[in-house]
Amino acid sequence: MTGLFLTRARLRRDPDVVTLQRVLLPDDGDRRREASHHLIWSLFAGDADATRDFLFRETTRPGGRPTFLILSARAPCADARLFEIETKPFAPELEPGDRLAFELHANPTVQAEHPKTGVKGRYDVMTMAVLRLPQQASKLEKARAIEGAARRWLGRQGLAAGFRIVERYDPDRDAGDDAPPGFERAPCDVDEEPLALAATGFQSAAVPGKRVVGRLGLIDFAGVLTVTDPDLFVAALTKGFGRAKAYGCGLMLIRRI
């Protein structure tokens, strides 16, 4: 047992809550991230001195009720006034070799020297990859640099967190380069479809609530992984991946396939 809880929190349908929905969760992405941060904190408001011990991600469908998934060390308040709460223990039983589909909304960063200013600090890997390109680089070159940097970052995470990313290629159409670190790659069998990690939706977002101008590089991953070390993997799920975890990043959603 991990002693963790997985919660689905959906904004209530009550008329007074629906009326306040756009105030509680503005449509603007930057403001919405900050508002979500405060709303989720309200579910764990029993101890004013507590540090954040949860991860969350908004999973609202188009036109649907605002919905969040939360992984936490404490069960959230069950009688929340704004949310309908469904909570269950989170204790996945995993073995080496298990394959899982996953999704991850992340802020991948690296400690490095800025290629333009020379200032050392923590920067998102996608922006750094673009800044290293020639000034005249095309949109396609930039898109490839962004995807490549994000993929390499997640591969490195897997090496430290007990998983490898699965990719399959069609040998009749793709030469199938050697797998990068953290990946396992093989030709498709006759009855299999090609499969690759998707790293999409890159955006540069304002850091919520900060007076000093700053940006978060955000990207969405979706793919399949193989568990290599269950204990390491579950510990990494609990901790989350990347930074900006207080603003809806880092929670890897998994399901068996």
N, C-alpha and C positions, 0 to 999 in steps of 0.2 A: 504493500500500500504506500502511496505517495503522500497521503494526507492533504491532497489538493481537491479543489472543487471546480467543476465546469458549469457555467451558468449561461443561460440565454435570458437576456433582459429585453423586453419589448415595451415601448411606450404605450401606456394605457389608452383605451378608446374613449375614456370618459370625456364628455364634452368640454370640461374645463381644461383638461390636459391637451386635447386636440386644438383648442383655441390658442394655447400658448406654444404649440409645437415649433413655429418658426422663430419664436423668441428663445426657446430652450435649445433648438438646433438650427441655427441659421443656414441658409442655402450656400452662402459663401464658404468655400473650402477651408480657408485659413481660420475664419471665426468658428466654423463648425468643429475643427480639431480642438480648439481651446474649450469650447462649450462641452464637448464630449468628455474631455478630461475632468471637468468639474462635476458633470452629471454622474459619471461612473464613481468618482470619489465619494459622492453622496451615499452610495450603497454600502460604504465601509466607514461611516462617520462615527462609529462608536468610540474611537480612541483618538483624541486630537493630536497625540504625540506619535501615532503610528507612522511608520514609513510605508511607502507603496509596496505592497506584496501581491500585486496582481498584474496581469496582462489583459489587454482587451483589443477587440477589433470590431468596427462597425460592419455589419453584414446586411444592411438594408437593401431590399430589392427595389427596382424602379416602381414607383407608385405604391410601395408597401409601407407598413408601419416601421418607424426607426427601430432597428434591432441591433443588439450587441452580443457578442460572445465574450465571456470573461473566464480566465483561468486564474484562480486565486488560492492563497494559503488559508484564507478564512472564508466561511460562507457569508455571502452578502446579506443585507437586511431583507428578511423574507416579506415584510409588510411595507415595502417601499410605496410611497404615495404616487410616484410618477410611472413606475414600471410594473409590468407583470413579470414575475421572477420564476424561473424553473432551474433548479440546481440539483446536480448529482455528483457523487464522488468521481474523481478522475484518477483512474488507476489502470492504465493500459497494460495488458499482458503481452509482452513482445518477446520474440526470440530472434537470434541472429539469422539473417536471411529473409525475414518478413519484408514484404513490399507494401508500401503505403502510398496512396495519392496524397499530395499536400498542396496547400496554398499558403503564401506568406506575403504580407504587406510590410516592407522593411525600409529602414534608413541605413543602408550599408556605408560604413565609414572606414577611414584608414588614417593613421597618424603619419603625416608626410610633410614635405616642403612644398609650398604652393609654387607651381611651375612659372607663374607670372610675377609674383611679388617676392618669392623667396622666404616668405614667412612660414615658420613651422607651426603646425596645428593639426586639428582633426577635420578632415574634409570628406564629403561623400565621394565614393569611388567613381561614380558616373561622370560627375562634373570634372573631376581630375583627369579622367580619360579624354574628355573633349578638349580640355585646356592644353593637353599635350599634343594635340593635332596641329598641323599647319593652319594658319589663319584662313587660307583659301579652301579648307576642307569642305567637301560637299555634305548635304544633309544625309545622304546615304552613309558616308564615311562616319559621320557623327553618330548616327543610329547604331551602326555596327560597333563603334567604340563603346557606346553606352551599354549595349547588350553584353558585349564581351567582358567588360569590367564587372558588371553585375553577376554574370555567370561564374567568373573566376572567384569572386568574393564568396558566393554561396558554396562553391566547391571547397574552399578553404574552411568554411564553417563546418562542413560535413566531416572533414578530416579530424577536427577537434571534438566533434559532437556525436560520433558514433553512427554516421550514415554515409552512404554514397548515392549520388544522383544517377538514375538509370536513363540511358539513351540507347535507342535502337535505330539503325539506318537501313535503307534499302540498298543492298549491294549492287543492284542493276542501275541505280541512279546516283549513288553517292559513294565515293571512294572510301569514306569512313576513316578519318584521321584518328591518330592515337587519342585516347581519352585524356583530357586534362586532369590535373590533380583533383581528387574528390568525386570523379565521375567513373561510371562503368559503361562501356559502350560496346555493342556487338551488332552484327548483322541481324536483320529480322528473319524469323522463321517464315515458312510459307504462309501460315495463317495469322501472322502478326502484322500490325500496322507500324510504320515508323513512329518513333516517340522521342521527343526532345524537351528539355527544360525550356519553358517560356519565361522571358524576363521582359515585361511590357509595362506601358503606362507611366514612363518616367516623368516626373514633374519636380519642379523646384518650388517649394512652399515656404512661406514665412514661418519662422519659429514662433509658436503661439505665445502671446503675453510678454514678449521681450521688448524692452525699449530700444536696446541696441539692435540694429538691423542684422539679421542673420537668416540663413536659408537652410531648409532641409531637403536633401535629395531623396525622393521617395520612388519606389518601384514595386511592382507586383510580380511575384514568382508563382508558377504553377507547374507541377510535374509529378514524377514518381521517384521514390527513393527506396533503397534497400537498407534495412537496419543492420549495422555491423556490431554494435555494442549497445544492447538495450538500456543498461544502467546509465551510460553516458548520454544516450539519446533522450531519455526521459528527463534527466537532469537539465539538459540543454533546453528542452521544451519548457520546463518550469522557469528557467532564467530568461528565455526569449533570445531573439537574434537581432543583432544590430543595436542601434540607439533609438532615441525618441520614443521609448516605450510608454512614457506617460501620455503620449498623444496618439495611441492606437496602432503603433508599430511593434513588430517583433513576435507576435503570437502566430505560431505555425499551426494551421488547422490540418488535421490528418484524418484519413479514413482507410480502412482495409480495402484491397482490390483483389 
